[in-house]
Amino acid sequence: MIEMKNHTFESLDKNKLQRMLEIKQLYTDGSLTQHEAKKRMQNEVGSISPEEFAAAEQLLKDEDPDECRKEDVRSMLDLFDGLIPATEVELPYGHPIDAYLRENIKMKELLHQGGELLQKPFIINAWSELMEIIVQYKRHFSRKQNQLYSALERKGFDRPSTTMWVYDDHIRDEMNEAMELLNEKRTERFTETFAALSVDLQDLMSKEELILYPTALKLISSEEFEEMKSGDREIGFFLIDMPEYGKAKEGGVQSSSTGNFMEDLATLLAKHGVNQTGNDPNAILDVAEGKLTLEQINLLFRHMPVDISFVDENELVAFYTDTPHRVFPRSKGVIGREVRNCHPPKSVHLVEEIIEKFRTGEQSRAEFWINKSDVFIYIVYVAVRDENGKFRGVMEMMQDCTRIRNLEGSRTLLTWENEEHGTERNDSSTNDPDDNSKTELSPGTRLKDLLKSYPKLMDDITQISPRFKMLRSPMARVVLPVATLKMMSEQSGVPIDMLIEKISKLIDTY
């Protein structure tokens, strides 16, 4: 019997699953060509439901945990092409799976535009505008990997998601390569790469809709999907509108998740023995050096200039800091998740090696950095040990050090950020305090122009929606050059008239 946490597949034909695995193994070993394997699948297995496919994949993972690292994921998925019938479901507007499906519709429209551009003389501006939108589909991947895959893993169902994660990362790499080729004006290579990207994206979306989403709807309850909505909104969506969710601020704009973060932190402290205060944010805690309330601890973590995550000695993600400038997406769905399932399969072996060497005491620190033309990300892992030297977990620290690396000379005088960005000027023709005129806002107003005139808006705009925290992430380098107020409205779910009104009010305070 294939049994999953909170769900069983007792009704499935185990002999059928075994035949699927045997034919697949013959294909993987090279004993059968893809054509031969597909023909045997059709004759000996027949039509395959999404849950049968997923259950067989999980059974394979249980038999050989390393199999997914060795196989050709694209070829494996192609082997089942045409055997899994399409499933049509009606979902309410705002359901997490409905969001994924609507994002795919948007992406298919963009790929169609790209196909039309391929038939015309190459115009770099047209391609740049299209690619700057397409790369934002990475939010779709981030939600899948942090939210949907996490929910499936909690059902003991991590093999199919691991397989698809490999494909996600392959397409993400294709997007990055296409952008680099476009920026370098290597037009012939770019068009070839885009054509391959388009085929792979179409293929991935088809497999999501045939396998991943129907399986998720079978395994994940309505209550669990409802819990998923908060984390989905933290990460964001790709070119779609979403209904409001949770407690709202004045005017219907969703409030921040600070309260939930504090509750999560209180629960974590209680789990590790600090339970004398319950969830009271004003209770005094004896920390290593001094006394702090839970609210103060939470505020300190949120204002740190770095991102911190903590994995406990059981290799479970226990904590992360909810900083506005977060370098990479996180959501509450990762809490309690095995850390190896939070990383792309191609890097899992590195995670396991780091933890093992930290656990044995052979090593205590590991450093990595991402160095590109426009961003420098520094990452360090540190072994956490108690006063007796016992291994208690791993802390990950991550920071966008792009600005730090560009600093030159010395600064020994107090200089405020608005002075540094030139908002205090002697030029009476620009932003004169006696001049009652100000920038006229419209749906087409570009965000980069607003920030040039009002740099403080970068910090204050999160008051309108926590979704704008992404403007502090490396993704902002892609978004800022093209973002208009209309695009910001669509991405945040804040109505355009309300967004313009609230930004105008902020500008009035400067």
C-alpha positions as CSV (number, residue, x, y, z in Angstrom):
1,M,0.0,0.0,0.0
2,I,1.2,3.5,-0.8
3,E,0.1,5.6,2.2
4,M,0.6,9.3,2.6
5,K,0.3,11.5,5.6
6,N,-3.5,12.4,6.1
7,H,-4.3,10.6,2.8
8,T,-4.2,7.1,1.5
9,F,-4.3,5.7,-2.1
10,E,-5.8,2.4,-1.1
11,S,-8.2,2.6,-4.1
12,L,-5.4,2.8,-6.6
13,D,-4.3,-0.3,-8.6
14,K,-0.9,-1.1,-7.1
15,N,-0.1,-3.5,-10.0
16,K,-0.7,-0.7,-12.5
17,L,1.6,1.5,-10.6
18,Q,4.3,-1.2,-10.5
19,R,4.0,-1.7,-14.3
20,M,4.4,2.1,-14.8
21,L,7.6,2.0,-12.8
22,E,9.0,-1.1,-14.5
23,I,8.5,0.4,-18.0
24,K,9.9,3.7,-16.9
25,Q,13.0,2.0,-15.4
26,L,13.6,0.1,-18.7
27,Y,13.4,3.4,-20.5
28,T,15.7,5.1,-18.0
29,D,18.3,2.3,-18.3
30,G,18.3,2.6,-22.1
31,S,16.7,-0.8,-22.7
32,L,13.7,0.8,-24.4
33,T,13.5,3.8,-26.7
34,Q,11.0,6.6,-25.8
35,H,8.8,5.4,-28.6
36,E,8.9,1.8,-27.4
37,A,8.3,2.8,-23.8
38,K,5.4,5.0,-24.7
39,K,3.8,2.2,-26.8
40,R,4.2,-0.2,-23.8
41,M,2.7,2.4,-21.5
42,Q,-0.3,2.7,-23.8
43,N,-0.8,-1.0,-24.2
44,E,0.0,-2.2,-20.7
45,V,-1.0,0.7,-18.5
46,G,-3.4,2.8,-20.5
47,S,-4.9,6.1,-19.3
48,I,-3.2,7.5,-16.1
49,S,-4.9,9.8,-13.6
50,P,-2.9,12.6,-12.1
51,E,-3.0,10.9,-8.7
52,E,-1.7,7.6,-10.2
53,F,1.2,9.4,-11.8
54,A,2.0,11.2,-8.6
55,A,1.7,8.1,-6.4
56,A,4.0,6.1,-8.8
57,E,6.6,8.9,-8.6
58,Q,6.4,8.9,-4.8
59,L,6.8,5.1,-4.7
60,L,9.9,5.4,-6.9
61,K,11.3,8.0,-4.5
62,D,10.7,5.7,-1.6
63,E,12.6,2.9,-3.3
64,D,15.5,5.1,-4.6
65,P,15.7,8.6,-2.9
66,D,18.6,9.7,-5.3
67,E,16.7,8.7,-8.5
68,C,15.5,12.3,-9.2
69,R,19.0,13.6,-9.3
70,K,20.0,11.1,-12.0
71,E,17.2,11.2,-14.5
72,D,16.4,13.4,-17.5
73,V,13.3,15.2,-16.1
74,R,12.1,16.5,-19.5
75,S,12.4,13.1,-21.1
76,M,10.7,11.4,-18.2
77,L,7.7,13.8,-18.3
78,D,7.5,13.4,-22.1
79,L,7.2,9.6,-21.6
80,F,3.7,10.1,-20.1
81,D,2.6,12.7,-22.6
82,G,-0.8,11.9,-24.0
83,L,-1.6,9.3,-21.3
84,I,-2.9,11.7,-18.7
85,P,-6.3,13.2,-19.7
86,A,-7.0,16.8,-19.0
87,T,-9.1,17.6,-15.9
88,E,-11.4,20.5,-15.9
89,V,-12.3,22.0,-12.5
90,E,-14.2,25.1,-11.5
91,L,-12.5,27.1,-8.8
92,P,-13.6,30.2,-7.0
93,Y,-11.9,33.5,-7.9
94,G,-8.9,33.9,-5.6
95,H,-8.3,30.2,-4.9
96,P,-4.5,29.5,-5.0
97,I,-4.9,27.0,-7.9
98,D,-7.1,29.5,-9.8
99,A,-4.3,32.1,-9.4
100,Y,-1.7,29.7,-11.0
101,L,-4.1,28.9,-13.9
102,R,-4.8,32.6,-14.6
103,E,-1.0,33.4,-14.5
104,N,-0.5,30.7,-17.1
105,I,-3.1,32.3,-19.3
106,K,-1.1,35.6,-19.0
107,M,2.2,33.8,-19.8
108,K,0.7,32.1,-22.9
109,E,-0.5,35.5,-24.2
110,L,3.1,36.9,-23.8
111,L,4.6,33.9,-25.5
112,H,2.2,34.4,-28.4
113,Q,3.5,38.0,-28.6
114,G,7.0,36.7,-28.6
115,G,6.1,34.3,-31.5
116,E,4.8,37.3,-33.5
117,L,8.0,39.2,-32.8
118,L,10.1,36.3,-34.1
119,Q,8.4,36.7,-37.4
120,K,9.4,40.4,-37.7
121,P,12.7,42.3,-38.1
122,F,14.4,42.4,-34.7
123,I,13.5,45.5,-32.6
124,I,15.4,45.5,-29.4
125,N,13.1,47.8,-27.5
126,A,10.1,45.6,-28.2
127,W,11.9,42.6,-27.0
128,S,13.2,44.3,-23.9
129,E,9.7,45.4,-22.9
130,L,8.4,41.8,-23.4
131,M,11.3,40.1,-21.6
132,E,11.1,42.5,-18.6
133,I,7.6,41.3,-18.1
134,I,8.2,37.6,-18.8
135,V,11.0,37.3,-16.2
136,Q,8.5,38.4,-13.5
137,Y,6.9,34.9,-13.9
138,K,9.6,33.9,-11.4
139,R,7.1,34.8,-8.8
140,H,4.9,31.9,-10.0
141,F,7.9,29.6,-9.4
142,S,8.6,31.1,-6.0
143,R,5.0,30.5,-4.9
144,K,5.0,26.9,-6.2
145,Q,8.3,26.1,-4.5
146,N,7.6,27.9,-1.1
147,Q,3.9,27.2,-0.9
148,L,2.4,24.5,-3.1
149,Y,5.3,22.1,-2.9
150,S,5.5,22.6,0.8
151,A,1.8,21.7,1.3
152,L,2.3,18.6,-0.8
153,E,5.4,17.6,1.3
154,R,3.3,17.9,4.5
155,K,1.2,15.0,2.9
156,G,4.4,13.0,2.6
157,F,4.3,13.6,-1.1
158,D,7.6,15.2,-2.1
159,R,8.7,13.3,-5.2
160,P,6.5,14.8,-7.9
161,S,7.2,18.3,-6.6
162,T,11.0,17.6,-6.6
163,T,10.8,16.4,-10.2
164,M,9.0,19.6,-11.3
165,W,11.3,21.8,-9.3
166,V,14.2,20.7,-11.5
167,Y,12.2,21.8,-14.6
168,D,11.3,25.1,-12.9
169,D,15.0,25.9,-12.4
170,H,15.9,24.9,-15.9
171,I,13.4,27.4,-17.3
172,R,14.5,30.1,-14.8
173,D,18.0,29.6,-16.1
174,E,16.8,30.0,-19.7
175,M,15.1,33.2,-18.7
176,N,18.3,34.6,-17.2
177,E,20.3,33.5,-20.2
178,A,17.8,35.1,-22.6
179,M,18.0,38.4,-20.7
180,E,21.8,38.4,-20.6
181,L,22.0,37.7,-24.4
182,L,19.5,40.5,-25.0
183,N,21.4,43.0,-22.9
184,E,24.6,42.0,-24.8
185,K,22.7,42.5,-28.1
186,R,23.6,39.0,-29.2
187,T,20.3,38.9,-31.2
188,E,20.7,35.6,-33.1
189,R,21.6,33.7,-29.9
190,F,18.8,35.5,-28.1
191,T,16.1,34.5,-30.6
192,E,17.3,30.9,-30.5
193,T,17.2,30.9,-26.7
194,F,13.8,32.6,-26.6
195,A,12.3,30.0,-29.0
196,A,13.6,27.2,-26.7
197,L,12.3,29.0,-23.6
198,S,8.9,29.4,-25.2
199,V,8.6,25.7,-26.0
200,D,9.8,24.7,-22.5
201,L,7.4,27.1,-20.8
202,Q,4.4,25.9,-22.8
203,D,5.5,22.3,-21.9
204,L,5.8,23.1,-18.2
205,M,2.5,24.8,-18.0
206,S,0.9,21.8,-19.7
207,K,2.4,19.5,-17.1
208,E,1.3,21.8,-14.2
209,E,-2.3,21.7,-15.5
210,L,-2.3,18.0,-16.3
211,I,-0.5,16.7,-13.2
212,L,0.5,19.2,-10.5
213,Y,-2.8,21.1,-10.0
214,P,-5.2,18.1,-10.1
215,T,-3.0,16.2,-7.7
216,A,-2.8,19.2,-5.3
217,L,-6.6,19.5,-5.4
218,K,-6.9,15.8,-4.5
219,L,-4.5,16.0,-1.6
220,I,-4.8,19.5,-0.1
221,S,-8.0,20.4,1.8
222,S,-10.0,23.6,1.4
223,E,-8.8,24.7,4.9
224,E,-5.2,24.2,3.9
225,F,-5.7,26.2,0.7
226,E,-7.2,29.0,2.8
227,E,-4.2,29.0,5.1
228,M,-2.0,29.2,2.0
229,K,-3.4,32.5,0.8
230,S,-1.5,34.7,3.3
231,G,1.9,33.4,2.2
232,D,0.9,33.6,-1.5
233,R,0.3,37.3,-1.1
234,E,3.6,37.8,0.7
235,I,5.4,36.5,-2.4
236,G,3.2,38.1,-5.0
237,F,1.5,37.2,-8.3
238,F,2.2,37.5,-12.0
239,L,0.1,40.0,-13.8
240,I,-3.2,39.0,-12.2
241,D,-5.7,40.7,-9.8
242,M,-6.5,38.9,-6.5
243,P,-9.3,39.6,-4.0
244,E,-8.5,41.2,-0.7
245,Y,-7.6,38.7,2.1
246,G,-7.3,38.9,5.8
247,K,-7.6,42.0,8.0
248,A,-7.6,45.3,6.0
249,K,-6.4,48.8,6.7
250,E,-8.3,51.9,6.0
251,G,-9.5,51.8,2.4
252,G,-9.4,48.0,2.1
253,V,-5.6,47.7,1.7
254,Q,-4.3,44.5,3.3
255,S,-2.4,45.0,6.5
256,S,1.1,43.7,7.1
257,S,1.8,40.2,8.6
258,T,3.6,41.6,11.7
259,G,1.0,40.2,14.0
260,N,1.2,36.7,12.5
261,F,5.0,36.9,12.6
262,M,4.9,37.7,16.3
263,E,2.5,34.8,17.0
264,D,4.8,32.4,15.1
265,L,7.8,33.6,17.0
266,A,6.0,33.3,20.3
267,T,4.9,29.7,19.4
268,L,8.5,28.9,18.4
269,L,9.9,30.2,21.7
270,A,7.3,28.2,23.6
271,K,8.2,25.1,21.7
272,H,11.8,25.5,22.9
273,G,10.9,26.0,26.6
274,V,10.4,29.8,26.7
275,N,6.7,29.4,27.6
276,Q,6.3,31.3,30.8
277,T,5.0,34.4,28.9
278,G,2.6,32.7,26.5
279,N,1.9,35.0,23.5
280,D,2.0,38.2,25.4
281,P,4.1,40.6,23.3
282,N,4.7,42.9,26.3
283,A,6.0,40.2,28.7
284,I,9.7,40.6,29.6
285,L,12.1,37.9,28.4
286,D,15.5,37.3,29.9
287,V,17.7,37.2,26.8
288,A,21.5,36.5,26.9
289,E,22.4,40.1,27.6
290,G,19.5,42.2,28.8
291,K,15.7,42.0,28.8
292,L,13.4,42.4,25.9
293,T,9.8,42.0,25.2
294,L,8.6,39.7,22.4
295,E,7.4,42.8,20.5
296,Q,10.9,44.3,20.8
297,I,12.5,41.1,19.6
298,N,10.2,41.0,16.6
299,L,10.9,44.7,15.8
300,L,14.7,44.1,16.0
301,F,14.5,41.2,13.6
302,R,12.3,43.1,11.1
303,H,14.7,46.1,11.0
304,M,17.9,44.1,10.6
305,P,19.8,45.0,7.4
306,V,20.3,41.3,6.7
307,D,18.0,38.3,6.3
308,I,18.3,35.5,8.8
309,S,16.9,32.0,8.7
310,F,17.4,29.2,11.3
311,V,17.3,25.5,10.8
312,D,17.1,23.4,14.0
313,E,19.1,20.3,14.8
314,N,16.4,18.1,13.3
315,E,17.0,19.9,9.9
316,L,13.6,21.6,10.1
317,V,13.2,25.3,9.2
318,A,12.2,26.9,12.5
319,F,12.4,30.7,11.8
320,Y,13.2,33.4,9.3
321,T,13.2,37.2,9.7
322,D,10.4,39.0,8.0
323,T,12.4,42.0,6.7
324,P,11.0,44.5,4.1
325,H,14.1,44.2,2.0
326,R,14.1,40.4,1.8
327,V,16.6,39.2,-0.8
328,F,14.7,36.0,-1.8
329,P,11.1,35.2,-1.2
330,R,10.0,33.4,1.9
331,S,6.6,32.5,3.3
332,K,5.1,30.9,6.4
333,G,4.8,27.6,4.5
334,V,8.5,26.9,5.0
335,I,8.2,26.7,8.8
336,G,8.5,23.1,9.9
337,R,9.6,22.0,6.5
338,E,12.7,19.8,6.0
339,V,15.4,22.2,4.8
340,R,16.5,19.9,1.9
341,N,13.1,20.4,0.4
342,C,13.5,24.1,0.5
343,H,16.3,24.0,-2.0
344,P,16.5,23.1,-5.7
345,P,17.4,19.5,-6.2
346,K,20.7,20.3,-7.9
347,S,21.9,22.0,-4.7
348,V,20.5,19.6,-2.1
349,H,23.8,17.7,-1.8
350,L,25.5,21.0,-0.8
351,V,22.9,21.6,1.9
352,E,23.4,18.1,3.2
353,E,27.2,18.4,3.2
354,I,27.1,21.6,5.1
355,I,24.8,20.3,7.8
356,E,26.8,17.0,8.2
357,K,30.1,18.8,8.6
358,F,28.5,21.3,11.0
359,R,27.0,18.4,13.0
360,T,30.2,16.5,13.3
361,G,32.2,19.7,14.2
362,E,34.5,19.4,11.2
363,Q,33.4,22.8,10.0
364,S,31.6,25.8,11.4
365,R,31.1,28.3,8.6
366,A,30.4,28.3,4.9
367,E,30.3,31.3,2.6
368,F,28.8,31.9,-0.9
369,W,28.3,35.0,-3.0
370,I,26.4,35.8,-6.2
371,N,28.3,38.4,-8.2
372,K,26.6,39.8,-11.3
373,S,26.9,43.1,-13.1
374,D,24.1,44.8,-11.2
375,V,23.9,42.9,-7.9
376,F,26.2,41.3,-5.3
377,I,24.5,38.9,-2.8
378,Y,26.5,37.6,0.2
379,I,25.4,34.4,1.9
380,V,27.0,32.8,5.0
381,Y,26.0,29.7,6.9
382,V,27.1,29.4,10.6
383,A,26.9,26.3,12.9
384,V,24.9,27.1,16.0
385,R,26.1,25.3,19.1
386,D,25.2,25.6,22.8
387,E,27.6,26.3,25.6
388,N,28.6,22.6,25.7
389,G,29.4,22.6,22.1
390,K,26.4,20.5,21.1
391,F,25.1,21.1,17.6
392,R,21.7,22.9,17.8
393,G,21.2,24.0,14.2
394,V,22.3,26.2,11.3
395,M,21.9,30.0,10.9
396,E,21.8,31.4,7.4
397,M,22.6,35.1,6.9
398,M,22.0,36.8,3.5
399,Q,22.5,40.4,2.5
400,D,22.4,42.5,-0.7
401,C,25.8,44.1,-0.5
402,T,25.7,45.9,-3.9
403,R,25.7,49.4,-2.4
404,I,28.3,48.5,0.2
405,R,30.7,47.2,-2.5
406,N,30.3,50.5,-4.4
407,L,31.3,52.7,-1.5
408,E,34.6,54.6,-1.9
409,G,36.7,56.9,0.3
410,S,35.4,57.7,3.8
411,R,32.4,59.2,5.4
412,T,33.0,60.7,8.9
413,L,30.3,63.4,8.9
414,L,26.6,62.8,9.6
415,T,24.8,62.6,6.3
416,W,21.1,61.7,6.0
417,E,19.6,59.6,3.3
418,N,17.6,62.4,1.8
419,E,20.7,64.6,1.6
420,E,22.6,61.8,0.0
421,H,19.9,61.3,-2.7
422,G,19.7,65.1,-3.3
423,T,16.3,65.9,-2.1
424,E,17.5,68.9,-0.2
425,R,18.4,71.3,-3.0
426,N,19.0,75.0,-3.6
427,D,17.5,74.8,-7.0
428,S,14.3,76.7,-6.6
429,S,12.9,75.4,-9.8
430,T,12.6,71.8,-8.5
431,N,10.6,70.8,-5.4
432,D,10.6,74.3,-4.1
433,P,8.9,74.3,-0.7
434,D,7.2,77.5,-1.7
435,D,6.0,76.0,-5.0
436,N,2.5,74.6,-4.5
437,S,2.7,72.5,-7.7
438,K,3.6,68.8,-7.6
439,T,3.9,65.9,-9.9
440,E,0.6,65.0,-11.6
441,L,-0.1,61.3,-11.1
442,S,-1.8,59.1,-13.6
443,P,-1.9,55.4,-14.3
444,G,1.0,55.8,-16.8
445,T,3.3,57.6,-14.3
446,R,6.6,55.7,-14.0
447,L,7.7,54.7,-10.5
448,K,11.3,55.4,-11.2
449,D,10.4,59.1,-12.0
450,L,8.5,59.4,-8.7
451,L,11.4,57.9,-6.8
452,K,13.9,60.3,-8.4
453,S,11.8,63.3,-7.2
454,Y,10.7,61.7,-3.9
455,P,13.3,59.2,-2.7
456,K,11.6,58.8,0.7
457,L,8.7,57.2,-1.1
458,M,10.7,54.0,-1.4
459,D,10.5,53.5,2.4
460,D,6.9,54.8,2.8
461,I,5.2,53.0,0.0
462,T,4.9,49.8,2.0
463,Q,2.4,51.7,4.2
464,I,0.1,51.3,1.2
465,S,0.6,47.6,0.7
466,P,3.2,45.2,2.1
467,R,3.4,43.8,-1.5
468,F,5.7,46.8,-2.3
469,K,8.4,45.3,-0.1
470,M,9.7,43.7,-3.2
471,L,11.0,47.1,-4.3
472,R,13.8,46.6,-1.8
473,S,14.8,43.2,-3.3
474,P,17.1,42.5,-6.3
475,M,14.0,42.0,-8.4
476,A,13.5,45.7,-8.3
477,R,16.3,46.2,-10.8
478,V,14.1,44.4,-13.3
479,V,10.8,46.1,-12.3
480,L,11.7,49.7,-11.6
481,P,12.7,50.7,-15.2
482,V,9.3,49.7,-16.5
483,A,6.9,49.9,-13.6
484,T,4.0,52.3,-13.9
485,L,1.3,53.0,-11.3
486,K,-1.1,50.9,-13.4
487,M,1.3,47.9,-13.2
488,M,1.7,48.5,-9.4
489,S,-2.0,48.5,-9.0
490,E,-2.4,45.3,-10.9
491,Q,0.4,43.5,-9.0
492,S,-0.7,44.7,-5.5
493,G,-4.5,44.5,-5.9
494,V,-4.8,48.1,-4.7
495,P,-7.3,49.9,-7.0
496,I,-5.6,52.5,-9.2
497,D,-7.6,55.5,-7.9
498,M,-6.8,54.5,-4.3
499,L,-3.1,54.0,-5.1
500,I,-2.8,57.4,-6.7
501,E,-4.7,59.0,-3.8
502,K,-2.5,57.4,-1.2
503,I,0.8,58.2,-3.0
504,S,-0.4,61.8,-3.4
505,K,-1.0,62.0,0.4
506,L,2.5,60.6,1.1
507,I,4.0,63.2,-1.3
508,D,2.1,65.9,0.5
509,T,4.0,65.1,3.7
510,Y,7.5,65.6,2.1
